[in-house]
């Protein structure tokens, strides 16, 4: 498994262990098809990456993962804020993503600003810095 994939798998594993989150997946889903019991729901996807040469056969990368979450309820803004906090707190426990990253951190947070009401959405960007080897191993 590549380092990129190992980091993504770690994010899924970590967030799957958060008791307040009902659904964690890397596959996109239709929020209108979720039952109330499946909220909060979180979708993790690999996004962009910047790369640099670090040494012969070794490169450094800063990859971003988008963590998109959805909540429901009578207090959408409060529920969005709680989901953001729950995700951030859990991701902070191991910033090395299981030893696969040099560092990882939440680099941006955004919300749907009420556009998808009565569902609330958040988008958390996690940046992970890592080294990877090129060439045959």
N, C-alpha and C positions, 0 to 999 in steps of 0.2 A: 504494500500500500504506500502511496506517495505521502510525503510530508503534508502536502495540501489536504489530501483526503483524511489523513490521521487527525489533523487539526479540526476539520469539519466534523468528523466522527466524535471527537472529544466534546465539541460544543453540544451536539445532539445528546450525548450521554449525560453530560452535566445538567442540561436543562430538563431532560427527561426525569431527572431525580428531584426536581422542584415540585413539592406537593401541591402548590397552588396552580400549577399549569396542567391542564387536562390532556392536551394533544401537542406533541412535538414531532415534527416530520421534516424531511428534506424534499418532499414532493409537494408541488402546489396543490391547493384545494380551493373549492368554491365555498366561500363563507356562507352563502345562502343555503347550502346543503348540510351544514353542521347542525347538530341538535344543541339545545341549550346546555346539555351535560358535557359537551365537548369544548366549552369555553372556560378559561382562556385557551386559545390555540396559538401555536407558534410554528412558523415556517422558516427554516434556515437554508440559505443558498450562498454559494460561493460567488463573489462579485469580482471586482477588478484587482489587479496586482501590479506592483512596480518591482522591477528586478535590477540588480547591479552585479557586476563582477566583484567577487571578494578575493579570490585567489584562483590559481590554475585548477580547473575542474570543480570549483566551488562558487556558488552564487548566493547572494542574499536576496530575500524577497520581503515585501510588505504587502500582505494580501488582506483584502477586506471581505468580511462575511456579513450579509444582511440578515438580520433577525427581525422578521415581521410578525407582530403579534396582534391578536384580536381579542376584544373583551365585549361583554354585554352587561346589562344591568341598568338600574335607575340612576346610578352615579358614574356615568361613562368616564368623565375626566379623572375622578378619583381612582377608578378601576384601571385606567391606562397608566396613571402614575404608580400604582401599586405593582403592576406588571413590570414596568421599567425597573423599579427598585428591586423586585425579586430577581430579575434576570441579571442586573448589574452585580448584586451582592453575591450571587452564585458564581458568576464568571470571575470575580475578583479573588476567589479562594485559591485558584491555581492559574496564575497568569502565564505559565509555561505550556498550557494546554496539554498536560500529561507528559511533559518533557519534549514535546515536538516543536515548541516555539521558544525563541529567546525572550519574547515579551508579547503580551496581548493586552489590549485595553479598549474600552468603549470610546470611540472617537467622534461619534455623533448620535443624536437622538432626535427624532421628529415624530409628529403625530399626524393623523388624518385631518385634524382641525374641524371635526364634525361632519365631514363630507359623506361618510358612509353610515350616519346615524340611522337606526338605533344600535349599530355596532360601532365600537371605537377601535381605531387602529394605531399602532406604533411601529416605527422602523428604527431599529438600533443597528448602528454600524460598529462592528468589532474589527479592529485592525490587529493582525498577528505578524510579527517580524520573525523571520526564520532563515536558516541556511539550508541549502540543498546541494547535492553533488551532481555534477553532469558527467557524461561519458559512461563507459561500461563499468559495472561494479562486480 
